[in-house]
Amino acid sequence: DLGEKNPIISVHDQGAGGNGNVLKEIVEPAGATYDIRKVYVGDKTLSVLEIWGAEYQENNALLIAPCDEALFTEMAKRENCPIRILGA
């Protein structure tokens, strides 16, 4: 609906390699800083390494520009879709 104003720059499905794979691939070649502890987990005792390598089904990483964070958050709330902003 938003055409050129679509806040989503890129979408990457999470498969083999888990968070470590999907996060590094989606930000190539520019890179990013993110907080892996912001990933939704059911077990709060997981270490950073376990979260980094965890492979989730039906999860996607989306790349959005920082200036579109509020718009994207509003859209996710409207659609009842849980999101986590991991970094910039």
Backbone as a chain_set.jsonl record, in Angstrom:
{"seq": "DLGEKNPIISVHDQGAGGNGNVLKEIVEPAGATYDIRKVYVGDKTLSVLEIWGAEYQENNALLIAPCDEALFTEMAKRENCPIRILGA", "coords": {"N": [[0.797, -1.204, 0.0], [2.015, 1.22, 0.595], [3.878, 1.764, -1.331], [6.55, 3.52, -2.63], [7.127, 4.475, -0.13], [7.304, 2.363, 1.555], [8.389, 0.907, 4.526], [10.006, -1.331, 4.715], [13.08, -2.519, 3.832], [14.476, -4.846, 3.27], [13.848, -8.389, 3.444], [14.45, -11.359, 5.203], [14.32, -14.779, 5.547], [14.582, -16.922, 8.379], [16.723, -19.552, 8.621], [18.839, -22.334, 8.467], [21.582, -21.917, 10.623], [20.566, -19.94, 12.166], [19.977, -17.025, 14.237], [22.498, -15.791, 14.09], [23.24, -16.187, 11.426], [21.089, -15.08, 9.848], [20.989, -12.41, 10.744], [23.56, -11.353, 10.191], [23.65, -11.643, 7.428], [21.511, -10.047, 6.475], [22.304, -7.438, 6.899], [24.509, -7.042, 5.344], [26.225, -5.169, 2.831], [26.759, -3.2, 4.657], [26.705, -3.48, 7.473], [25.896, -3.537, 11.029], [24.853, -2.612, 14.353], [23.652, -4.5, 16.961], [21.532, -5.797, 19.596], [21.597, -8.853, 20.762], [20.261, -9.934, 22.888], [17.724, -8.907, 22.803], [16.151, -10.54, 21.29], [13.203, -12.471, 21.106], [12.782, -15.002, 23.458], [11.89, -18.143, 24.866], [13.068, -19.254, 27.012], [14.658, -17.809, 29.496], [17.162, -18.351, 30.464], [18.948, -18.874, 28.478], [22.128, -18.584, 26.957], [24.067, -15.944, 25.383], [25.432, -17.029, 23.218], [23.869, -19.324, 22.72], [21.442, -18.109, 21.964], [22.312, -16.733, 19.707], [22.907, -18.837, 17.927], [20.521, -20.189, 17.744], [17.907, -21.771, 15.971], [14.977, -20.792, 14.653], [11.633, -21.586, 13.726], [9.51, -20.204, 11.249], [10.257, -17.511, 11.553], [11.345, -14.248, 10.69], [13.727, -11.868, 9.51], [13.691, -8.413, 9.234], [14.807, -5.62, 7.487], [14.843, -2.305, 8.233], [14.847, 1.239, 7.829], [16.221, 3.44, 10.289], [14.702, 5.808, 10.525], [12.183, 4.958, 9.912], [11.235, 3.443, 11.976], [9.16, 4.066, 13.871], [6.848, 4.132, 12.22], [6.858, 1.482, 11.245], [6.605, 0.056, 13.645], [4.086, 0.913, 14.442], [2.54, -0.191, 12.357], [2.968, -2.943, 12.823], [1.807, -3.219, 15.331], [-0.858, -2.609, 14.714], [-1.461, -4.813, 13.128], [-1.296, -6.812, 14.931], [1.161, -8.136, 15.308], [3.923, -9.422, 16.739], [7.037, -7.793, 17.23], [10.573, -7.193, 17.332], [12.907, -4.723, 17.759], [16.152, -4.868, 17.069], [18.485, -3.405, 16.744], [20.617, -0.907, 15.209]], "CA": [[0.0, 0.0, 0.0], [2.815, 2.434, 0.759], [4.72, 1.985, -2.503], [7.908, 4.02, -2.386], [7.28, 4.792, 1.294], [7.34, 1.11, 2.308], [9.533, 0.968, 5.442], [10.811, -2.554, 4.647], [14.144, -2.48, 2.831], [14.813, -6.219, 2.93], [13.279, -9.449, 4.276], [15.27, -12.574, 5.154], [13.766, -15.827, 6.403], [15.593, -17.54, 9.217], [16.866, -20.985, 8.408], [20.046, -22.897, 9.066], [22.521, -20.91, 11.113], [19.862, -19.155, 13.163], [20.1, -15.568, 14.317], [23.813, -15.373, 13.618], [23.252, -16.178, 9.969], [20.115, -14.152, 9.269], [21.322, -11.022, 11.076], [24.742, -10.872, 9.456], [23.357, -11.578, 5.998], [20.586, -8.977, 6.099], [22.946, -6.121, 6.988], [25.635, -6.955, 4.418], [27.603, -5.023, 3.259], [26.915, -2.021, 5.516], [26.912, -3.836, 8.868], [24.964, -2.961, 11.999], [25.053, -2.92, 15.759], [22.387, -4.959, 17.523], [21.563, -6.429, 20.906], [21.035, -10.185, 20.595], [19.408, -10.211, 24.044], [16.367, -8.426, 22.522], [15.413, -11.588, 20.582], [12.235, -13.19, 21.934], [13.142, -16.37, 23.817], [11.018, -18.719, 25.882], [13.907, -19.656, 28.145], [15.499, -16.655, 29.842], [18.498, -18.78, 30.888], [19.809, -19.088, 27.309], [23.304, -17.715, 26.837], [24.144, -15.18, 24.135], [25.834, -17.972, 22.173], [22.712, -20.155, 22.398], [20.499, -17.264, 21.221], [22.961, -16.446, 18.424], [22.842, -19.993, 17.046], [19.202, -20.826, 17.772], [17.175, -21.784, 14.705], [13.545, -20.693, 14.898], [10.753, -21.764, 12.576], [8.543, -19.138, 10.972], [10.755, -16.195, 11.944], [11.974, -13.484, 9.623], [14.409, -10.622, 9.851], [13.372, -7.333, 8.309], [15.687, -4.465, 7.561], [14.131, -1.042, 8.055], [15.66, 2.408, 8.145], [15.887, 3.983, 11.613], [13.668, 6.84, 10.434], [10.889, 4.298, 9.717], [10.938, 2.572, 13.115], [7.844, 4.381, 14.445], [5.844, 3.688, 11.261], [6.839, 0.026, 11.225], [6.071, -0.376, 14.938], [2.639, 1.181, 14.376], [1.967, -1.19, 11.458], [3.009, -4.236, 13.508], [0.797, -3.181, 16.395], [-2.166, -2.677, 14.044], [-1.647, -6.174, 12.607], [-1.107, -7.731, 16.059], [2.34, -8.913, 14.948], [5.026, -9.07, 17.641], [8.322, -7.486, 16.607], [11.655, -6.716, 18.19], [13.922, -3.907, 17.089], [17.382, -5.343, 17.688], [19.595, -2.459, 16.672], [20.654, 0.104, 14.134]], "C": [[0.841, 1.271, 0.0], [3.739, 2.716, -0.421], [6.132, 2.386, -2.143], [8.178, 4.327, -0.912], [7.264, 3.542, 2.174], [8.569, 1.112, 3.22], [10.448, -0.252, 5.357], [11.797, -2.47, 3.486], [14.45, -3.885, 2.334], [14.154, -7.175, 3.922], [14.157, -10.687, 4.096], [14.642, -13.603, 6.083], [14.9, -16.488, 7.177], [15.585, -19.038, 8.992], [18.09, -21.481, 9.136], [21.008, -21.779, 9.464], [21.891, -19.953, 12.087], [20.08, -17.66, 13.071], [21.429, -15.072, 13.776], [23.886, -15.267, 12.112], [22.343, -15.099, 9.403], [20.503, -12.694, 9.547], [22.534, -10.522, 10.31], [24.475, -10.752, 7.967], [22.486, -10.385, 5.627], [21.247, -7.599, 6.134], [24.167, -5.984, 6.082], [25.331, -5.974, 3.307], [27.818, -3.914, 4.292], [27.249, -2.367, 6.958], [25.913, -3.135, 9.772], [25.428, -3.305, 13.405], [23.709, -3.345, 16.307], [22.621, -5.678, 18.838], [20.847, -7.767, 20.807], [20.113, -10.552, 21.748], [17.969, -9.71, 23.834], [15.531, -9.443, 21.743], [14.44, -12.23, 21.563], [12.746, -14.6, 22.199], [12.167, -16.865, 24.883], [11.769, -19.064, 27.155], [14.902, -18.541, 28.44], [16.904, -17.044, 30.3], [19.441, -19.019, 29.709], [20.968, -18.098, 27.302], [23.242, -16.96, 25.511], [24.512, -16.117, 22.981], [24.665, -18.862, 21.759], [21.67, -19.36, 21.604], [21.036, -17.006, 19.816], [22.788, -17.604, 17.442], [21.486, -20.655, 16.949], [18.499, -20.684, 16.426], [15.687, -21.842, 15.003], [12.784, -20.948, 13.613], [9.836, -20.55, 12.462], [8.965, -17.778, 11.507], [11.439, -15.548, 10.757], [12.699, -12.3, 10.21], [14.028, -9.603, 8.787], [14.329, -6.19, 8.55], [14.85, -3.231, 7.278], [15.083, 0.094, 8.406], [15.264, 2.935, 9.525], [14.766, 5.024, 11.573], [12.268, 6.247, 10.258], [10.477, 3.411, 10.888], [9.539, 2.821, 13.685], [6.723, 3.901, 13.521], [5.728, 2.167, 11.272], [6.247, -0.536, 12.519], [4.56, -0.194, 14.975], [1.938, 0.142, 13.496], [1.908, -2.56, 12.141], [1.958, -4.3, 14.605], [-0.605, -3.323, 15.8], [-2.479, -4.104, 13.591], [-1.483, -7.237, 13.685], [0.054, -8.692, 15.797], [3.502, -8.516, 15.866], [6.323, -8.844, 16.877], [9.326, -7.138, 17.691], [12.594, -5.907, 17.315], [15.239, -4.24, 17.786], [18.515, -4.331, 17.655], [19.481, -1.516, 15.509], [21.913, -0.06, 13.315]], "O": [[0.418, 2.292, -0.542], [4.322, 3.797, -0.502], [6.827, 1.665, -1.428], [9.333, 4.426, -0.498], [7.217, 3.647, 3.4], [9.686, 1.301, 2.737], [11.563, -0.212, 5.878], [11.408, -2.366, 2.323], [14.659, -4.101, 1.14], [13.929, -6.828, 5.081], [14.557, -11.02, 2.98], [14.45, -13.336, 7.269], [16.026, -16.596, 6.692], [14.561, -19.702, 9.154], [18.349, -21.1, 10.277], [21.21, -20.82, 8.719], [22.6, -19.22, 12.776], [20.329, -17.103, 12.002], [21.486, -14.055, 13.086], [24.522, -14.358, 11.578], [22.769, -14.294, 8.575], [20.357, -11.839, 8.673], [22.539, -9.388, 9.83], [25.011, -9.86, 7.309], [22.694, -9.771, 4.581], [20.783, -6.682, 5.456], [24.796, -4.926, 6.051], [24.185, -5.962, 2.858], [28.941, -3.711, 4.754], [27.994, -1.635, 7.61], [25.176, -2.25, 9.336], [26.28, -4.171, 13.609], [22.72, -2.631, 16.138], [23.731, -6.106, 19.155], [19.618, -7.809, 20.774], [19.254, -11.418, 21.584], [17.084, -10.058, 24.616], [14.332, -9.237, 21.552], [14.795, -12.504, 22.709], [13.103, -15.316, 21.264], [11.681, -16.084, 25.702], [11.184, -19.156, 28.234], [15.875, -18.358, 27.708], [17.749, -16.172, 30.505], [20.613, -19.333, 29.916], [20.793, -16.917, 27.605], [22.455, -17.302, 24.628], [23.956, -16.003, 21.889], [24.485, -19.129, 20.571], [21.077, -19.892, 20.665], [20.282, -17.057, 18.844], [22.549, -17.379, 16.256], [21.305, -21.584, 16.162], [18.499, -19.611, 15.822], [15.195, -22.831, 15.545], [13.236, -20.57, 12.532], [9.444, -19.953, 13.465], [8.112, -16.972, 11.877], [12.04, -16.227, 9.923], [12.337, -11.792, 11.271], [14.042, -9.898, 7.592], [14.622, -5.84, 9.693], [14.225, -3.118, 6.223], [16.014, -0.084, 9.191], [14.09, 2.88, 9.891], [13.966, 5.102, 12.505], [11.273, 6.95, 10.433], [9.474, 2.703, 10.803], [8.81, 1.866, 13.954], [5.746, 3.32, 13.994], [4.622, 1.627, 11.306], [5.477, -1.496, 12.487], [3.839, -1.052, 15.484], [0.866, -0.35, 13.85], [0.898, -3.258, 12.041], [1.299, -5.324, 14.784], [-1.436, -4.067, 16.322], [-3.625, -4.546, 13.662], [-1.526, -8.432, 13.391], [-0.053, -9.896, 16.032], [4.006, -7.397, 15.776], [6.665, -9.616, 15.981], [8.958, -6.828, 18.824], [13.021, -6.363, 16.254], [15.416, -3.926, 18.963], [19.426, -4.408, 18.48], [18.421, -1.343, 14.908], [22.133, 0.692, 12.365]]}, "num_chains": 1, "name": "protein.A"}
